[in-house]
Amino acid sequence: MKLVVHVHDLPMWSLPVAQVERIRRALPQVDIVDVRDYADCRAAIVDADVALAPRMQAATLAAATRLRWVHSTAVGIGWLPLADLAARGIPVTNVRGVHAEILAEHAMALLLGLRRQFPAADTRRRAREWAQEALAAIPVPRLSATTVLVVGLGGIGTHVARYASGMGMRVIGVRRDVTLPPPPGVDRVVPLSAVRDWLPQVDHVVLALPHTAETGQVLDAEALALLKPTALVVNVARGSLIDEGALAEALLAGRIGGAGLDVFATEPLPDASPLWSTPRTIITPHTGACDGDYWTPAIDCFLENWARFEAGAPLENVVNLARGY
């Protein structure tokens, strides 16, 4: 059996060598090839049975004559050639749910930081201004008087809903199948098609859904214009879910209350992005899933699935390639 560990364009998301060695110790009978270059991967994958790959070029997949399974060390699988994988019947699994709790915590930290005027407080701190009266005069409704729209009720959104409900917020959840029972803490579940109906009614929006053809720019200029001028937007899912230019304009014009962003359409966020300097904005560099050890639980997930793969048992976290998540 042969396993190829595929490189990622960004070092941050490439599997550390120490984790590759951990896999070797766990699977001593497996031929494990760790490649850090796309050309090398194309050569190595020719006779591989499994690829551990958060992204892959279509030409690389085409060279893989024996491939039977692809596991992504990320949740998002948009960087894999999904149509080609589906055509060949090659299953794809990911780390869905592994980092959901810490990501939901990050989303709540962004939301609470915006509510309590942390961006303004930090600006005053840098200017060495004791802006007690100015900050104290900004009205902040009690959490129990607010409604949050959690767009996406997978692992992350379900945790966000539980945290938000526990703090007293009313929670409206958005997901594909509205016939399923609401997760704990969710007052009502609505379909994605109803998002714009709810945007004028809510105080906060948390995006926690995957990028698909259906969800791309779910918050475009028209959707952002429906929000209250005090509304807060938090995105810990995919940067492509928001029209970043329209968001920057809305923040600069004071048409929305603030934004907490951990993900962006282009990463790293370009120097020229206006979001670096928009008011009432908290930016974190796609670190929402990080708690000091991203990789150990991610590889735990892979190794558990490897045992299933070898035993011929159903794999966990299988991605629906038609839906893209």
C-alpha positions in Angstrom: 0.0 0.0 0.0 1.3 3.5 -0.9 0.4 6.8 0.6 1.4 10.1 -0.9 1.5 13.2 1.3 0.8 16.2 -0.9 2.3 19.7 -0.6 0.2 22.9 0.0 1.1 26.2 -1.6 1.2 27.9 1.8 3.7 26.5 4.4 1.2 27.1 7.2 -1.1 24.4 5.7 1.5 21.9 4.6 1.7 18.9 6.9 4.7 19.3 9.2 7.5 16.7 8.8 7.0 15.6 12.4 3.4 14.6 11.6 4.6 12.7 8.6 7.0 10.8 10.8 4.1 10.1 13.2 2.1 8.6 10.3 5.1 6.5 9.4 5.3 5.2 13.0 1.6 4.4 13.0 1.7 2.7 9.6 5.0 1.0 9.3 3.8 -1.4 6.6 2.8 1.5 4.3 5.1 3.0 1.7 4.8 6.7 2.6 6.1 9.4 0.2 6.3 13.0 1.4 6.5 15.4 -1.5 6.9 19.2 -1.4 6.7 20.0 -5.0 3.8 19.6 -7.5 6.0 18.0 -10.2 7.4 15.5 -7.6 3.8 14.7 -6.5 2.7 14.0 -10.0 5.5 11.4 -10.3 5.0 9.9 -6.9 1.2 9.6 -7.1 1.3 7.3 -10.2 1.1 4.1 -8.2 -0.3 5.5 -4.9 -3.4 4.0 -3.3 -4.2 7.0 -1.0 -3.4 10.7 -1.1 -3.3 13.0 1.9 -3.9 16.2 0.1 -5.7 19.5 0.9 -5.3 20.5 -2.7 -4.4 18.8 -6.0 -4.1 19.7 -9.7 -6.3 17.9 -12.2 -3.1 16.7 -14.0 -1.9 15.1 -10.8 -5.1 13.2 -10.4 -4.9 12.1 -14.0 -1.5 10.6 -13.4 -2.8 8.6 -10.4 -3.7 5.3 -11.9 -4.4 3.3 -8.7 -5.8 6.0 -6.4 -8.7 4.8 -4.2 -9.1 7.5 -1.6 -8.2 11.2 -1.0 -8.2 12.7 2.5 -8.0 16.4 2.9 -6.3 17.8 6.0 -8.7 20.8 5.7 -12.5 21.1 5.8 -12.7 23.0 2.5 -12.2 20.8 -0.5 -12.5 23.4 -3.2 -8.9 23.0 -4.2 -9.4 19.4 -5.2 -10.6 18.4 -8.8 -14.0 17.4 -7.5 -15.6 16.6 -10.9 -12.7 14.4 -11.9 -12.7 12.6 -8.6 -16.5 12.0 -8.8 -16.2 10.7 -12.4 -13.7 8.1 -11.2 -15.7 7.2 -8.1 -12.8 8.1 -5.7 -14.1 9.1 -2.3 -12.9 12.2 -0.5 -12.9 12.7 3.2 -12.0 15.7 5.3 -11.5 16.9 8.9 -15.1 18.2 9.2 -15.9 18.8 12.9 -12.4 18.3 14.2 -11.8 22.0 14.8 -15.5 23.1 15.0 -15.5 23.9 18.7 -12.4 26.1 18.6 -13.7 27.8 15.4 -17.0 28.6 17.1 -15.2 30.0 20.1 -13.2 32.2 17.7 -16.4 33.4 16.0 -17.9 34.3 19.4 -14.7 36.1 20.4 -14.9 38.2 17.2 -18.6 39.0 17.8 -18.1 39.9 21.4 -15.1 42.0 20.6 -17.1 44.0 18.1 -20.0 44.4 20.5 -17.7 45.8 23.2 -15.9 48.2 20.8 -12.5 46.6 20.9 -11.4 48.1 17.5 -12.2 51.6 18.8 -10.6 50.9 22.1 -7.4 49.7 20.4 -7.3 52.8 18.2 -7.5 55.0 21.2 -4.9 52.9 23.0 -2.4 53.4 20.2 -3.0 57.1 20.4 -2.6 57.0 24.2 -6.1 58.4 24.6 -8.2 57.6 27.7 -11.4 57.6 25.8 -13.6 56.5 28.6 -16.5 58.9 28.0 -16.5 58.4 24.2 -16.6 54.6 24.4 -19.0 54.5 27.3 -21.5 56.6 25.3 -21.8 54.0 22.6 -25.1 52.1 23.0 -24.7 48.3 23.3 -27.9 46.3 23.6 -27.9 43.4 26.1 -27.3 40.0 24.5 -30.7 38.9 25.6 -32.2 41.6 23.4 -30.4 40.5 20.2 -30.9 38.0 17.4 -28.1 36.2 15.6 -28.4 34.6 12.2 -26.1 31.6 12.0 -25.7 30.8 8.3 -24.7 27.2 8.2 -25.5 24.6 10.9 -22.7 22.2 10.5 -20.2 21.5 13.3 -19.1 25.1 13.6 -22.6 26.7 13.3 -24.1 24.2 15.7 -21.4 25.2 18.3 -22.0 28.9 17.6 -25.7 28.5 18.1 -25.2 26.7 21.4 -22.8 29.4 22.7 -25.0 32.2 21.5 -28.1 30.7 23.0 -26.3 30.1 26.3 -25.5 33.8 26.4 -29.2 34.7 25.9 -29.3 35.5 22.2 -32.2 34.4 20.0 -30.7 32.1 17.3 -32.0 31.7 13.7 -30.2 28.9 11.9 -29.8 28.5 8.1 -29.3 25.1 6.5 -30.2 23.1 3.4 -32.5 20.6 5.1 -35.1 22.5 7.2 -37.0 19.3 8.0 -34.4 18.1 10.5 -34.9 18.9 14.2 -33.3 22.2 15.2 -29.9 21.8 16.9 -29.8 22.8 20.6 -30.1 26.5 21.1 -31.6 27.2 17.7 -35.0 28.9 17.9 -35.9 28.5 14.2 -34.3 26.9 11.1 -34.8 28.5 7.7 -33.4 27.7 4.2 -30.6 29.7 2.4 -33.3 31.2 0.1 -34.7 33.0 3.2 -31.5 34.7 4.3 -32.4 38.0 2.7 -35.8 38.0 4.4 -34.1 37.7 7.8 -31.2 40.1 7.3 -33.2 43.2 8.1 -34.4 41.6 11.3 -31.2 40.4 12.9 -28.5 42.1 14.9 -25.6 39.7 14.1 -24.7 37.4 11.2 -22.2 34.6 11.6 -21.1 32.8 8.4 -20.2 29.2 9.0 -21.1 27.4 5.8 -18.9 26.0 2.9 -18.3 27.7 -0.4 -20.4 26.3 -3.2 -21.9 27.7 -6.4 -25.0 28.4 -4.3 -23.3 30.1 -1.3 -20.7 32.3 -3.1 -21.1 35.9 -2.0 -24.2 35.1 0.0 -23.5 38.6 1.5 -23.1 40.6 -1.7 -23.8 44.4 -1.9 -27.6 44.0 -2.0 -27.6 41.6 1.0 -25.3 43.9 3.0 -27.6 46.8 2.2 -30.5 45.0 4.0 -28.7 44.9 7.3 -29.3 47.3 10.2 -26.8 50.0 10.5 -25.8 48.5 13.8 -25.5 44.9 12.5 -22.3 42.9 13.0 -20.9 40.4 10.5 -18.6 37.6 11.4 -17.0 35.2 8.9 -15.0 32.2 10.0 -15.9 30.0 7.0 -14.7 31.2 3.5 -13.8 34.6 2.3 -15.7 34.0 -1.0 -19.0 34.2 1.0 -18.7 38.0 1.2 -18.3 40.7 -1.4 -15.3 42.2 0.3 -15.4 45.4 -1.7 -19.0 46.0 -0.8 -18.3 45.1 2.8 -15.5 47.7 2.9 -17.7 50.4 1.4 -20.5 49.6 4.0 -18.0 49.8 6.9 -16.5 53.1 5.6 -20.0 54.6 5.1 -21.2 53.5 8.5 -24.0 51.4 7.0 -23.2 48.4 9.2 -21.9 48.2 12.7 -18.8 46.2 12.2 -17.1 43.0 10.8 -15.0 40.3 12.4 -13.1 38.4 9.6 -10.9 35.3 9.8 -11.0 34.3 6.2 -10.6 36.2 2.9 -11.1 35.7 -0.8 -7.4 36.0 -1.4 -4.9 34.9 1.3 -2.7 36.3 2.6 -4.9 39.4 2.5 -3.3 41.7 -0.1 -1.7 44.9 1.1 -4.0 46.9 -1.1 -7.2 45.5 0.5 -9.3 48.3 2.1 -10.2 46.0 4.9 -6.9 46.6 6.5 -8.0 50.1 7.4 -11.8 50.0 7.6 -13.3 51.1 10.9 -15.1 48.8 13.4 -13.2 45.8 12.0 -11.3 42.9 13.6 -9.0 40.9 11.3 -7.4 37.6 12.3 -5.2 35.8 9.7 -7.1 32.6 9.2 -6.2 31.3 12.6 -9.7 30.5 13.9 -9.1 26.8 13.8 -5.7 27.0 15.6 -5.3 26.3 19.3 -1.5 25.7 19.3 -1.8 22.2 17.8 -3.9 22.1 14.7 -2.2 19.0 13.3 -2.5 16.3 16.0 -6.3 16.1 15.9 -6.3 16.4 12.1 -4.0 13.4 11.8 -5.9 11.5 14.5 -8.9 11.9 12.2 -6.9 10.6 9.2 -5.5 7.6 11.1 -8.9 6.6 12.4 -10.2 6.6 8.8 -7.1 4.7 7.6 -8.1 1.8 10.0 -11.5 1.9 8.4 -10.1 1.9 4.9 -7.9 -1.1 5.6 -10.7 -3.0 7.2 -13.1 -2.2 4.3 -15.4 -0.3 6.7 -17.3 2.8 5.6 -15.2 5.9 5.9 -16.2 8.8 8.1 -16.5 12.5 7.0 -17.1 11.5 3.4 -17.6 14.6 1.2 -20.6 15.0 -1.1 -18.6 15.8 -4.3 -21.7 17.1 -6.1 -22.4 19.6 -3.3 -18.8 20.4 -2.6 -18.9 19.7 1.2 
